[in-house]
Amino acid sequence: MTNDALLALRDQLRSFAAEREWERFHTPKNLAMALAGEAGEVIEHFQWLTAEESAQLPSEVQGEVALELADVLLYLVRLADVLGIDLADAAARKLAINAERYPVDRARGKAEKYTKS
C-alpha cells in the first residue's frame, strides 16, 4: 500500500465518521478496543488449525479473513488518524529499528531472537 493510498483511506474514514457524526465515539480507547476485537475475529478463523491448514484456507474462509483483515486495517488507520500519527512514517521507522535489532547475518532462519542462541 502506498502512502497515497493510506492517506486516501484515512480521508475516506474521516468522511465516513463525520457523515454519521461518529467522531465523539472514535476515542483512542474505543478505537483500540475495536481494533483488538477485530484482531480476535481474524484469530478465530485460525484457531485449532494446523500450520498447514492455516496456509491453505478454503476460498470462502479466505474471503472472510480478507474482510476481517480489512476491519483491522480500517480501525488501525482511524486510530492513527485520531492520535495524529503518520502511520506510514511510523512503520518505516519501526522497520529501520527492526533491521538494527535483527541483523540478517545473526537472525536469518531463526525464530527466536539471535541473542538467545
C-alpha positions in Angstrom: 0.0 0.0 0.0 1.5 3.3 -1.0 1.5 6.3 1.3 -1.0 8.0 -1.1 -3.4 5.0 -0.7 -3.0 5.1 3.0 -3.8 8.9 3.1 -6.8 8.4 0.8 -8.1 5.6 3.1 -7.6 7.9 6.1 -9.6 10.6 4.4 -12.4 8.2 3.4 -12.6 7.1 7.1 -12.7 10.7 8.3 -15.6 11.4 5.9 -17.4 8.2 6.8 -17.3 9.0 10.5 -18.2 12.7 10.0 -21.2 11.9 7.8 -22.5 9.7 10.6 -21.5 12.1 13.4 -19.4 9.3 15.0 -16.3 11.4 15.8 -17.4 11.6 19.5 -17.3 7.8 19.7 -14.0 7.4 18.0 -11.8 8.0 21.0 -8.4 6.3 21.2 -9.7 3.9 23.8 -12.8 2.9 21.8 -10.8 2.5 18.6 -8.1 0.5 20.3 -10.7 -1.8 21.8 -12.5 -2.2 18.5 -9.1 -2.9 16.8 -8.4 -5.7 19.4 -11.8 -7.2 18.9 -11.4 -7.3 15.1 -7.9 -8.9 15.5 -9.6 -11.5 17.6 -12.1 -12.2 14.8 -9.1 -12.8 12.5 -7.6 -15.3 15.0 -10.9 -17.1 15.3 -10.5 -18.3 11.7 -7.2 -20.0 12.5 -8.0 -21.4 16.0 -7.4 -25.2 16.1 -6.0 -25.4 12.6 -2.6 -26.9 11.9 0.1 -24.8 10.4 -0.5 -26.5 7.0 -4.3 -25.9 7.2 -3.8 -22.3 8.1 -1.7 -21.8 4.9 -4.4 -23.4 2.7 -7.7 -21.8 3.6 -10.7 -22.7 1.5 -11.6 -19.7 -0.7 -14.8 -19.0 1.3 -12.8 -18.7 4.5 -10.1 -16.7 2.8 -12.7 -14.2 1.7 -14.0 -14.0 5.3 -10.4 -13.5 6.6 -9.9 -10.8 4.0 -12.9 -8.8 5.4 -11.7 -9.2 8.9 -8.2 -8.0 8.0 -9.9 -5.0 6.3 -11.7 -4.3 9.6 -8.3 -4.4 11.4 -6.8 -2.1 8.8 -9.7 0.4 9.0 -9.6 0.6 12.8 -5.8 0.9 12.7 -5.8 3.7 10.2 -8.6 5.5 12.1 -6.8 5.2 15.4 -3.6 6.5 14.0 -5.5 9.5 12.5 -7.3 10.3 15.7 -3.9 10.2 17.6 -2.2 12.3 14.9 0.2 9.5 14.0 1.6 9.3 10.5 1.2 5.5 10.1 3.5 5.2 7.1 6.3 7.1 8.8 5.9 5.1 12.0 6.0 1.8 10.0 9.2 2.9 8.2 10.8 3.9 11.5 9.8 0.6 13.0 11.3 -1.4 10.1 14.6 0.5 10.5 14.6 -0.3 14.2 13.9 -4.0 13.5 16.6 -4.1 10.9 19.1 -3.0 13.5 17.7 -5.3 16.2 17.7 -8.3 13.9 20.7 -8.2 11.6 20.4 -10.6 8.7 23.6 -12.4 9.4 22.5 -13.2 13.0 18.7 -13.6 12.6 18.3 -15.4 9.3 16.3 -18.6 9.6 15.8 -18.3 13.4 12.5 -18.0 15.2 14.0 -16.8 18.5 15.9 -13.6 19.0 19.6 -14.1 18.0 20.8 -13.0 21.4 19.2 -16.2 22.9 21.1 -18.6 20.6 
